[in-house]
């Protein structure tokens, strides 16, 4: 029997310098000392040139705002992904993006929120603590009448649904038939939940009330589609499934069983991918190519587009390279990757042409 409970509330989302004094008409500049004729007649051309160039601006208290400059030694390569920032976080793992907010599991004990565009790790003012968590291991995002964060909590074998602003869980459910660790979590815009488990080549679907709906996919060796599924992502019409046994990212329909939603992604480039997400428009798919220690970008149709991160790539070079990346999230031109072993989160940005 599936157990589900809510908190009894229906919450919905809402979110000197000093300038020179002008000379009055009919008046002239003061002549100054007799030995100088600096201000008589026209101002010398040299003085005009110095003024236009801003020479000596600092001495009069003026401030000139320059465009953002790249970090020392880092000149962005147009049209390529470049290292954008590194945040020191506490063992970050799974993560999702919602607008300008990034949600990250830290220390397998809490969910932290950060501003995606900030260069430093800054918490947004309007997101409070996510309470009631024991050992969160997976995150998913869903949008319906509001935006929700779903959490697979291994501490009590539950899935919890929160409003994106944090607080107490709005709804929680579990199923005694669950066995093994959560390896993947996704949710669609009807608040249906999709789950995978270690050691079980099965994707299970539950409705918004926590009732088991159907198996969506099962073992490929027994006529199914999947073999050791890991990270999942709902891209608007179907599931992306990082399948480590086949070294592919599979597109799987959520309304039936063992039916592909399109061609698989990644052959022959991937080795044991552990994570896959799409952009908001579902045009591109970003894959944690775990076996090759890199992040790749594909079209949804399967064509390879670019490398987001490769250890040998100059633009994304890290003194301490990423090892076996598994968790990633995308927001516009930014790709975020967790590195729990080194207590950091790394972001790469696509530089404009």
C-alpha positions as a Markdown table, in Angstrom:
| # | Residue | x | y | z |
|---|---|---|---|---|
| 1 | Unk | 0.0 | 0.0 | 0.0 |
| 2 | Unk | 1.3 | 3.4 | -0.9 |
| 3 | Unk | 1.3 | 5.9 | 2.0 |
| 4 | Unk | 0.9 | 9.6 | 1.4 |
| 5 | Unk | 0.4 | 12.6 | 3.6 |
| 6 | Unk | 0.3 | 16.3 | 3.3 |
| 7 | Unk | 0.5 | 19.3 | 5.6 |
| 8 | Unk | -3.1 | 20.3 | 5.3 |
| 9 | Unk | -2.3 | 23.6 | 3.4 |
| 10 | Unk | -2.7 | 24.7 | -0.1 |
| 11 | Unk | 0.2 | 27.0 | -0.8 |
| 12 | Unk | 0.7 | 28.7 | -4.1 |
| 13 | Unk | 3.6 | 30.7 | -5.5 |
| 14 | Unk | 3.6 | 34.5 | -6.0 |
| 15 | Unk | 8.5 | 36.5 | -6.5 |
| 16 | Unk | 31.1 | 63.1 | -5.8 |
| 17 | Unk | 32.4 | 64.1 | -8.3 |
| 18 | Unk | 32.0 | 67.8 | -8.6 |
| 19 | Unk | 31.4 | 69.4 | -12.0 |
| 20 | Unk | 32.9 | 72.7 | -13.2 |
| 21 | Unk | 30.8 | 75.8 | -12.7 |
| 22 | Unk | 29.6 | 77.2 | -16.0 |
| 23 | Unk | 30.5 | 80.8 | -17.1 |
| 24 | Unk | 27.5 | 83.1 | -17.4 |
| 25 | Unk | 26.9 | 84.7 | -20.8 |
| 26 | Unk | 28.9 | 87.9 | -21.3 |
| 27 | Unk | 31.5 | 86.9 | -18.7 |
| 28 | Unk | 35.0 | 85.7 | -19.3 |
| 29 | Unk | 37.5 | 83.4 | -17.5 |
| 30 | Unk | 39.7 | 85.2 | -15.0 |
| 31 | Unk | 43.0 | 86.3 | -16.5 |
| 32 | Unk | 45.1 | 84.7 | -13.7 |
| 33 | Unk | 48.7 | 85.7 | -13.2 |
| 34 | Unk | 50.1 | 88.2 | -15.6 |
| 35 | Unk | 52.8 | 85.7 | -16.7 |
| 36 | Unk | 50.2 | 83.3 | -18.1 |
| 37 | Unk | 47.7 | 83.7 | -20.8 |
| 38 | Unk | 46.2 | 80.2 | -20.5 |
| 39 | Unk | 42.6 | 81.2 | -20.5 |
| 40 | Unk | 42.7 | 84.2 | -22.8 |
| 41 | Unk | 40.9 | 83.5 | -26.1 |
| 42 | Unk | 40.5 | 79.8 | -27.1 |
| 43 | Unk | 41.4 | 76.9 | -24.8 |
| 44 | Unk | 44.6 | 75.2 | -26.1 |
| 45 | Unk | 44.0 | 72.1 | -28.2 |
| 46 | Unk | 46.3 | 70.0 | -25.9 |
| 47 | Unk | 44.1 | 70.8 | -22.9 |
| 48 | Unk | 41.0 | 69.8 | -24.7 |
| 49 | Unk | 42.5 | 66.5 | -25.8 |
| 50 | Unk | 43.6 | 65.7 | -22.3 |
| 51 | Unk | 40.1 | 66.5 | -21.0 |
| 52 | Unk | 38.4 | 64.3 | -23.6 |
| 53 | Unk | 40.7 | 61.4 | -22.8 |
| 54 | Unk | 39.9 | 61.6 | -19.1 |
| 55 | Unk | 43.4 | 62.2 | -18.1 |
| 56 | Unk | 43.5 | 63.2 | -14.4 |
| 57 | Unk | 39.9 | 62.1 | -13.9 |
| 58 | Unk | 40.9 | 60.4 | -10.6 |
| 59 | Unk | 42.1 | 63.7 | -9.1 |
| 60 | Unk | 38.6 | 65.2 | -9.4 |
| 61 | Unk | 36.7 | 62.3 | -7.8 |
| 62 | Unk | 35.0 | 61.0 | -11.0 |
| 63 | Unk | 34.4 | 57.3 | -11.4 |
| 64 | Unk | 34.3 | 55.5 | -14.7 |
| 65 | Unk | 32.4 | 52.2 | -14.9 |
| 66 | Unk | 34.3 | 49.8 | -17.2 |
| 67 | Unk | 32.6 | 46.7 | -18.8 |
| 68 | Unk | 33.2 | 43.4 | -16.9 |
| 69 | Unk | 36.7 | 42.1 | -17.3 |
| 70 | Unk | 37.8 | 38.4 | -17.5 |
| 71 | Unk | 39.7 | 37.0 | -14.6 |
| 72 | Unk | 43.5 | 37.4 | -14.9 |
| 73 | Unk | 44.8 | 34.8 | -17.3 |
| 74 | Unk | 41.3 | 33.9 | -18.6 |
| 75 | Unk | 40.3 | 35.5 | -21.9 |
| 76 | Unk | 36.9 | 33.9 | -22.9 |
| 77 | Unk | 37.0 | 32.2 | -26.3 |
| 78 | Unk | 33.8 | 33.3 | -28.2 |
| 79 | Unk | 31.5 | 30.5 | -29.2 |
| 80 | Unk | 33.1 | 28.1 | -26.7 |
| 81 | Unk | 32.3 | 27.1 | -23.1 |
| 82 | Unk | 34.6 | 28.8 | -20.6 |
| 83 | Unk | 35.2 | 28.4 | -16.9 |
| 84 | Unk | 32.9 | 30.9 | -15.3 |
| 85 | Unk | 33.1 | 30.4 | -11.5 |
| 86 | Unk | 33.9 | 27.9 | -8.7 |
| 87 | Unk | 31.9 | 27.9 | -5.5 |
| 88 | Unk | 33.2 | 26.2 | -2.4 |
| 89 | Unk | 30.3 | 24.1 | -1.1 |
| 90 | Unk | 30.0 | 21.2 | 1.3 |
| 91 | Unk | 29.9 | 18.0 | -0.6 |
| 92 | Unk | 27.3 | 19.1 | -3.2 |
| 93 | Unk | 25.5 | 16.4 | -5.2 |
| 94 | Unk | 22.2 | 16.6 | -7.1 |
| 95 | Unk | 21.0 | 20.0 | -8.3 |
| 96 | Unk | 18.2 | 21.7 | -10.3 |
| 97 | Unk | 17.7 | 25.2 | -11.7 |
| 98 | Unk | 14.5 | 27.3 | -11.5 |
| 99 | Unk | 14.8 | 30.8 | -13.0 |
| 100 | Unk | 17.6 | 32.6 | -11.2 |
| 101 | Unk | 17.7 | 30.1 | -8.4 |
| 102 | Unk | 19.9 | 27.0 | -8.1 |
| 103 | Unk | 19.0 | 24.3 | -5.6 |
| 104 | Unk | 21.7 | 22.0 | -4.4 |
| 105 | Unk | 21.9 | 19.0 | -2.0 |
| 106 | Unk | 24.8 | 19.6 | 0.4 |
| 107 | Unk | 26.3 | 17.1 | 2.9 |
| 108 | Unk | 23.4 | 14.6 | 2.1 |
| 109 | Unk | 21.5 | 16.5 | 4.8 |
| 110 | Unk | 20.1 | 19.7 | 3.5 |
| 111 | Unk | 19.0 | 21.7 | 0.4 |
| 112 | Unk | 20.7 | 25.0 | -0.2 |
| 113 | Unk | 19.6 | 27.7 | -2.7 |
| 114 | Unk | 21.9 | 30.1 | -4.6 |
| 115 | Unk | 21.6 | 32.9 | -7.1 |
| 116 | Unk | 22.8 | 31.5 | -10.5 |
| 117 | Unk | 24.1 | 34.8 | -11.8 |
| 118 | Unk | 26.2 | 35.7 | -8.8 |
| 119 | Unk | 29.9 | 35.1 | -9.0 |
| 120 | Unk | 30.0 | 34.2 | -5.3 |
| 121 | Unk | 27.7 | 31.7 | -3.6 |
| 122 | Unk | 24.8 | 33.9 | -2.4 |
| 123 | Unk | 21.6 | 32.7 | -0.9 |
| 124 | Unk | 18.4 | 34.3 | -2.3 |
| 125 | Unk | 16.5 | 36.3 | 0.3 |
| 126 | Unk | 13.1 | 34.7 | -0.3 |
| 127 | Unk | 14.0 | 31.0 | 0.0 |
| 128 | Unk | 13.8 | 29.6 | 3.5 |
| 129 | Unk | 15.1 | 26.4 | 4.9 |
| 130 | Unk | 13.7 | 23.1 | 3.5 |
| 131 | Unk | 12.5 | 21.4 | 6.7 |
| 132 | Unk | 11.8 | 17.7 | 7.4 |
| 133 | Unk | 14.7 | 16.3 | 5.5 |
| 134 | Unk | 16.8 | 13.4 | 6.8 |
| 135 | Unk | 19.1 | 12.2 | 3.9 |
| 136 | Unk | 18.1 | 13.8 | 0.6 |
| 137 | Unk | 19.8 | 12.2 | -2.4 |
| 138 | Unk | 17.9 | 13.3 | -5.5 |
| 139 | Unk | 16.1 | 16.4 | -6.7 |
| 140 | Unk | 13.5 | 17.2 | -9.4 |
| 141 | Unk | 11.6 | 20.3 | -10.5 |
| 142 | Unk | 8.0 | 20.5 | -11.5 |
| 143 | Unk | 5.8 | 23.4 | -12.6 |
| 144 | Unk | 2.0 | 23.3 | -12.4 |
| 145 | Unk | 0.0 | 26.1 | -10.6 |
| 146 | Unk | 3.3 | 27.0 | -9.0 |
| 147 | Unk | 6.9 | 25.7 | -9.1 |
| 148 | Unk | 7.8 | 22.7 | -6.9 |
| 149 | Unk | 11.0 | 21.0 | -5.7 |
| 150 | Unk | 10.7 | 17.3 | -5.3 |
| 151 | Unk | 13.1 | 15.4 | -3.1 |
| 152 | Unk | 13.9 | 11.7 | -2.8 |
| 153 | Unk | 14.9 | 11.2 | 0.8 |
| 154 | Unk | 16.8 | 8.0 | 1.5 |
| 155 | Unk | 16.6 | 8.7 | 5.3 |
| 156 | Unk | 13.0 | 7.6 | 5.5 |
| 157 | Unk | 12.4 | 6.2 | 2.0 |
| 158 | Unk | 10.0 | 9.0 | 0.9 |
| 159 | Unk | 9.5 | 11.5 | -1.8 |
| 160 | Unk | 8.7 | 15.0 | -0.5 |
| 161 | Unk | 7.2 | 17.9 | -2.5 |
| 162 | Unk | 8.1 | 21.5 | -1.5 |
| 163 | Unk | 7.2 | 24.9 | -2.8 |
| 164 | Unk | 10.2 | 26.5 | -4.4 |
| 165 | Unk | 10.4 | 29.0 | -1.6 |
| 166 | Unk | 11.2 | 26.2 | 0.9 |
| 167 | Unk | 9.5 | 25.5 | 4.3 |
| 168 | Unk | 7.8 | 22.3 | 5.3 |
| 169 | Unk | 6.9 | 19.7 | 2.7 |
| 170 | Unk | 3.5 | 20.1 | 1.1 |
| 171 | Unk | 3.1 | 16.4 | 0.4 |
| 172 | Unk | 5.0 | 13.2 | 1.2 |
| 173 | Unk | 4.5 | 9.6 | 0.0 |
| 174 | Unk | 6.2 | 6.3 | 0.2 |
| 175 | Unk | 5.8 | 2.7 | -1.1 |
| 176 | Unk | 6.8 | -0.4 | 0.9 |
| 177 | Unk | 7.7 | -2.1 | -2.4 |
| 178 | Unk | 10.6 | 0.2 | -2.9 |
| 179 | Unk | 14.0 | -1.6 | -2.6 |
| 180 | Unk | 17.5 | -0.3 | -3.1 |
| 181 | Unk | 18.9 | 3.3 | -3.2 |
| 182 | Unk | 17.2 | 6.0 | -5.2 |
| 183 | Unk | 19.3 | 6.5 | -8.4 |
| 184 | Unk | 17.0 | 8.8 | -10.4 |
| 185 | Unk | 14.1 | 11.2 | -9.8 |
| 186 | Unk | 12.0 | 13.2 | -12.3 |
| 187 | Unk | 8.6 | 14.9 | -12.3 |
| 188 | Unk | 6.3 | 16.2 | -15.1 |
| 189 | Unk | 4.0 | 19.2 | -15.1 |
| 190 | Unk | 1.1 | 17.1 | -13.9 |
| 191 | Unk | 3.2 | 16.4 | -10.8 |
| 192 | Unk | 3.6 | 12.7 | -11.7 |
| 193 | Unk | 6.8 | 11.3 | -10.2 |
| 194 | Unk | 9.3 | 8.9 | -11.9 |
| 195 | Unk | 11.8 | 6.9 | -9.8 |
| 196 | Unk | 14.7 | 4.5 | -10.4 |
| 197 | Unk | 16.5 | 2.3 | -7.9 |
| 198 | Unk | 19.9 | 0.8 | -7.6 |
| 199 | Unk | 19.9 | -2.9 | -8.7 |
| 200 | Unk | 16.5 | -2.6 | -10.3 |
| 201 | Unk | 16.2 | -2.0 | -14.0 |
| 202 | Unk | 12.8 | -0.4 | -13.6 |
| 203 | Unk | 11.4 | 3.1 | -13.9 |
| 204 | Unk | 8.2 | 3.5 | -11.8 |
| 205 | Unk | 5.6 | 6.2 | -12.2 |
| 206 | Unk | 3.4 | 7.6 | -9.4 |
| 207 | Unk | 0.6 | 10.2 | -9.8 |
| 208 | Unk | 0.3 | 13.5 | -7.9 |
| 209 | Unk | -1.4 | 11.7 | -5.0 |
| 210 | Unk | 1.4 | 9.2 | -4.6 |
| 211 | Unk | -0.5 | 6.3 | -6.2 |
| 212 | Unk | 1.5 | 3.9 | -8.3 |
| 213 | Unk | 0.5 | 4.3 | -11.9 |
| 214 | Unk | 2.7 | 1.9 | -13.9 |
| 215 | Unk | 6.2 | 0.8 | -14.7 |
| 216 | Unk | 7.5 | 3.1 | -17.5 |
| 217 | Unk | 10.4 | 0.9 | -18.5 |
| 218 | Unk | 12.2 | -2.2 | -17.4 |
| 219 | Unk | 15.2 | -4.4 | -18.2 |
| 220 | Unk | 16.4 | -4.4 | -21.8 |
| 221 | Unk | 17.6 | -8.0 | -21.5 |
| 222 | Unk | 14.0 | -9.0 | -20.9 |
| 223 | Unk | 12.4 | -7.0 | -23.7 |
| 224 | Unk | 12.5 | -3.6 | -22.1 |
| 225 | Unk | 14.5 | -0.5 | -22.7 |
| 226 | Unk | 16.9 | 0.2 | -19.9 |
| 227 | Unk | 20.0 | -1.4 | -18.2 |
| 228 | Unk | 21.2 | 0.3 | -15.0 |
| 229 | Unk | 19.4 | 3.7 | -15.3 |
| 230 | Unk | 20.8 | 6.6 | -13.3 |
| 231 | Unk | 19.9 | 10.3 | -13.5 |
| 232 | Unk | 16.6 | 11.3 | -15.2 |
| 233 | Unk | 15.0 | 14.5 | -16.4 |
| 234 | Unk | 11.6 | 15.4 | -17.8 |
| 235 | Unk | 12.1 | 17.6 | -20.8 |
| 236 | Unk | 8.5 | 18.6 | -21.5 |
| 237 | Unk | 7.1 | 15.6 | -23.3 |
| 238 | Unk | 9.1 | 12.6 | -22.2 |
| 239 | Unk | 11.9 | 11.4 | -20.0 |
| 240 | Unk | 15.6 | 11.6 | -20.5 |
| 241 | Unk | 17.3 | 8.6 | -18.9 |
| 242 | Unk | 21.1 | 8.4 | -18.4 |
| 243 | Unk | 21.5 | 4.6 | -18.9 |
| 244 | Unk | 24.9 | 3.4 | -17.7 |
| 245 | Unk | 24.5 | -0.2 | -19.0 |
| 246 | Unk | 23.9 | 0.9 | -22.6 |
| 247 | Unk | 26.1 | 4.0 | -22.4 |
| 248 | Unk | 23.3 | 6.0 | -23.9 |
| 249 | Unk | 20.8 | 8.7 | -23.0 |
| 250 | Unk | 17.4 | 7.2 | -23.7 |
| 251 | Unk | 14.2 | 9.1 | -24.5 |
| 252 | Unk | 11.3 | 7.3 | -22.9 |
| 253 | Unk | 7.6 | 8.0 | -23.0 |
| 254 | Unk | 5.9 | 8.4 | -19.6 |
| 255 | Unk | 2.4 | 7.4 | -20.5 |
| 256 | Unk | 3.0 | 3.8 | -21.4 |
| 257 | Unk | 5.6 | 1.0 | -20.9 |
| 258 | Unk | 8.8 | 0.4 | -22.8 |
| 259 | Unk | 8.1 | 2.8 | -25.6 |
| 260 | Unk | 10.9 | 5.1 | -26.8 |
| 261 | Unk | 10.0 | 8.8 | -27.4 |
| 262 | Unk | 12.7 | 9.1 | -30.1 |
| 263 | Unk | 16.2 | 8.0 | -31.0 |
| 264 | Unk | 18.8 | 7.5 | -28.2 |
| 265 | Unk | 21.5 | 10.1 | -27.6 |
| 266 | Unk | 25.3 | 9.6 | -27.3 |
| 267 | Unk | 26.5 | 6.8 | -29.5 |
| 268 | Unk | 29.4 | 6.3 | -29.8 |
| 269 | Unk | 30.6 | 9.1 | -27.6 |
| 270 | Unk | 29.5 | 8.2 | -24.1 |
| 271 | Unk | 30.8 | 5.8 | -21.4 |
| 272 | Unk | 28.5 | 5.1 | -18.5 |
| 273 | Unk | 26.7 | 8.5 | -18.4 |
| 274 | Unk | 25.2 | 9.2 | -14.9 |
| 275 | Unk | 23.2 | 12.4 | -15.6 |
| 276 | Unk | 21.4 | 14.2 | -18.4 |
| 277 | Unk | 19.3 | 17.4 | -18.5 |
| 278 | Unk | 17.8 | 19.6 | -21.2 |
| 279 | Unk | 17.6 | 23.3 | -21.6 |
| 280 | Unk | 14.3 | 25.1 | -21.1 |
| 281 | Unk | 13.4 | 24.9 | -24.8 |
| 282 | Unk | 14.3 | 21.2 | -25.0 |
| 283 | Unk | 16.6 | 21.9 | -27.9 |
| 284 | Unk | 19.8 | 20.8 | -26.3 |
| 285 | Unk | 20.7 | 17.9 | -24.0 |
| 286 | Unk | 23.7 | 18.1 | -21.6 |
| 287 | Unk | 25.2 | 14.8 | -20.5 |
| 288 | Unk | 27.5 | 13.9 | -17.7 |
| 289 | Unk | 29.8 | 11.5 | -19.6 |
| 290 | Unk | 31.0 | 10.0 | -16.3 |
| 291 | Unk | 33.3 | 7.3 | -17.8 |
| 292 | Unk | 35.2 | 9.9 | -19.8 |
| 293 | Unk | 35.3 | 12.7 | -17.1 |
| 294 | Unk | 33.6 | 15.2 | -19.3 |
| 295 | Unk | 30.3 | 17.1 | -20.0 |
| 296 | Unk | 29.0 | 17.0 | -23.6 |
| 297 | Unk | 26.2 | 18.9 | -25.4 |
| 298 | Unk | 23.9 | 17.3 | -27.9 |
| 299 | Unk | 20.9 | 18.2 | -29.9 |
| 300 | Unk | 17.7 | 16.5 | -28.7 |
| 301 | Unk | 17.8 | 14.6 | -32.0 |
| 302 | Unk | 21.2 | 13.1 | -31.0 |
| 303 | Unk | 23.8 | 15.1 | -32.9 |
| 304 | Unk | 26.9 | 16.1 | -30.9 |
| 305 | Unk | 27.2 | 19.9 | -30.7 |
| 306 | Unk | 30.0 | 20.7 | -28.3 |
| 307 | Unk | 32.1 | 19.8 | -25.3 |
| 308 | Unk | 31.2 | 21.8 | -22.3 |
| 309 | Unk | 34.0 | 20.4 | -20.2 |
| 310 | Unk | 37.0 | 18.3 | -21.1 |
| 311 | Unk | 40.0 | 18.1 | -18.7 |
| 312 | Unk | 42.5 | 18.9 | -21.5 |
| 313 | Unk | 40.4 | 21.9 | -22.9 |
| 314 | Unk | 42.2 | 25.2 | -22.3 |
| 315 | Unk | 39.0 | 27.3 | -21.8 |
| 316 | Unk | 37.6 | 25.0 | -19.1 |
| 317 | Unk | 40.9 | 23.9 | -17.5 |
| 318 | Unk | 40.8 | 23.3 | -13.7 |
| 319 | Unk | 44.0 | 22.7 | -11.7 |
| 320 | Unk | 42.2 | 19.8 | -10.1 |
| 321 | Unk | 40.1 | 18.2 | -12.9 |
| 322 | Unk | 36.5 | 16.9 | -12.4 |
| 323 | Unk | 36.5 | 13.2 | -11.7 |
| 324 | Unk | 33.5 | 11.1 | -12.8 |
| 325 | Unk | 30.9 | 13.9 | -12.9 |
| 326 | Unk | 27.3 | 12.8 | -12.2 |
| 327 | Unk | 25.2 | 15.8 | -11.3 |
| 328 | Unk | 24.5 | 18.8 | -13.5 |
| 329 | Unk | 22.0 | 21.6 | -14.1 |
| 330 | Unk | 21.5 | 24.2 | -16.9 |
| 331 | Unk | 20.3 | 27.8 | -16.8 |
| 332 | Unk | 20.5 | 29.6 | -20.2 |
| 333 | Unk | 24.2 | 29.8 | -21.1 |
| 334 | Unk | 25.4 | 28.4 | -17.7 |
| 335 | Unk | 26.1 | 24.7 | -17.0 |
| 336 | Unk | 26.6 | 23.8 | -13.3 |
| 337 | Unk | 28.4 | 20.7 | -12.3 |
| 338 | Unk | 28.7 | 19.3 | -8.7 |
| 339 | Unk | 32.1 | 17.9 | -7.5 |
| 340 | Unk | 31.3 | 16.5 | -4.1 |
| 341 | Unk | 34.7 | 14.9 | -3.6 |
| 342 | Unk | 36.4 | 18.3 | -3.8 |
| 343 | Unk | 33.6 | 20.3 | -2.0 |
| 344 | Unk | 33.0 | 22.6 | -4.9 |
| 345 | Unk | 30.4 | 23.4 | -7.6 |
| 346 | Unk | 31.8 | 24.5 | -11.0 |
| 347 | Unk | 30.0 | 26.6 | -13.6 |
| 348 | Unk | 30.8 | 26.9 | -17.3 |
| 349 | Unk | 29.4 | 29.6 | -19.5 |
| 350 | Unk | 29.0 | 29.7 | -23.3 |
| 351 | Unk | 30.8 | 32.9 | -24.4 |
| 352 | Unk | 28.9 | 35.0 | -27.0 |
| 353 | Unk | 30.2 | 35.2 | -30.5 |
